Amino acid sequence: MATSGVEENAMRLLGAFYDLSGEKLTEPVSLGGPEMPGEGAAPRADLEPESIECEVATRYLVNQGYIAPADAASRYVITVAGFDRVREMRGIGGV
């Protein structure tokens, strides 16, 4: 089930969205970019915001339903599925 790093990058990026959203489902988070160096979800996940790797990881998260585009370009909100996935990965919450 190897995905040549795509899933690994995507899960790091999802974790960054989760952290930067303050654990709020409706809080838009920027991916980052040249207008805000070092800020946003991509740099926090050790990805270059304008790289192919970041683009692929972002598309993976959108396609899986973990994040959704927000009202502005390069901004996303974490979905319930994404929220639950991060909590599962980190062993938060529970049974």
C-alpha positions as CSV (number, residue, x, y, z in Angstrom):
1,M,0.0,0.0,0.0
2,A,3.0,2.3,-0.5
3,T,2.1,5.6,-2.1
4,S,5.7,6.8,-2.7
5,G,5.5,9.4,0.0
6,V,2.3,11.0,-1.2
7,E,0.2,9.7,1.8
8,E,3.0,10.5,4.2
9,N,3.3,14.1,3.0
10,A,-0.5,14.4,3.0
11,M,-0.8,13.2,6.6
12,R,1.8,15.6,7.8
13,L,0.0,18.4,5.9
14,L,-3.3,17.3,7.4
15,G,-1.8,17.5,10.9
16,A,-0.6,21.0,10.2
17,F,-4.1,22.1,9.0
18,Y,-5.5,20.6,12.2
19,D,-2.9,22.4,14.5
20,L,-3.2,25.7,12.7
21,S,-7.0,25.6,12.7
22,G,-7.0,25.6,16.5
23,E,-9.0,22.4,16.2
24,K,-11.9,24.3,14.7
25,L,-13.7,22.9,11.7
26,T,-14.7,26.2,10.2
27,E,-11.3,28.0,10.6
28,P,-9.7,28.6,7.2
29,V,-6.0,27.8,7.1
30,S,-3.6,29.1,4.4
31,L,-1.4,26.6,2.6
32,G,1.4,29.3,2.6
33,G,3.3,30.8,-0.2
34,P,5.7,33.6,-1.2
35,E,3.5,36.3,0.2
36,M,3.8,34.8,3.7
37,P,7.2,33.0,3.9
38,G,7.5,30.3,6.6
39,E,3.8,30.6,7.5
40,G,0.9,28.3,6.6
41,A,0.3,24.6,6.7
42,A,2.9,23.6,4.0
43,P,6.0,25.0,5.8
44,R,4.8,23.5,9.1
45,A,4.6,20.1,7.3
46,D,8.1,20.6,5.8
47,L,6.7,21.1,2.3
48,E,7.4,23.9,-0.1
49,P,4.0,25.5,-0.7
50,E,4.5,25.8,-4.5
51,S,6.1,22.4,-5.0
52,I,4.6,19.5,-6.9
53,E,4.8,17.4,-3.7
54,C,2.6,19.9,-1.8
55,E,0.2,20.2,-4.7
56,V,-0.2,16.4,-4.9
57,A,-0.6,16.1,-1.1
58,T,-3.2,18.9,-1.0
59,R,-5.2,17.3,-3.9
60,Y,-5.0,13.9,-2.1
61,L,-6.5,15.5,1.1
62,V,-9.3,17.2,-0.9
63,N,-10.0,14.0,-2.8
64,Q,-10.2,12.0,0.4
65,G,-12.5,14.6,1.9
66,Y,-10.1,15.5,4.7
67,I,-9.9,19.2,3.7
68,A,-12.1,21.5,1.6
69,P,-11.3,24.7,-0.3
70,A,-12.2,27.8,1.7
71,D,-13.4,31.1,0.5
72,A,-9.9,32.4,-0.6
73,A,-7.3,30.9,-2.9
74,S,-4.8,28.5,-1.2
75,R,-7.0,28.4,2.0
76,Y,-8.7,25.3,3.2
77,V,-10.8,24.1,6.1
78,I,-10.4,20.8,7.8
79,T,-13.5,18.6,7.5
80,V,-15.0,16.3,10.1
81,A,-13.3,13.3,8.4
82,G,-10.0,15.1,8.5
83,F,-10.5,16.1,12.1
84,D,-11.3,12.5,13.0
85,R,-8.3,11.2,10.9
86,V,-5.8,13.4,12.8
87,R,-7.3,12.4,16.2
88,E,-7.0,8.8,15.1
89,M,-3.4,9.2,14.0
90,R,-2.4,10.9,17.2
91,G,-4.4,8.6,19.5
92,I,-6.6,11.4,20.8
93,G,-10.1,10.9,22.0
94,G,-11.4,7.5,22.2
95,V,-13.5,4.7,22.9
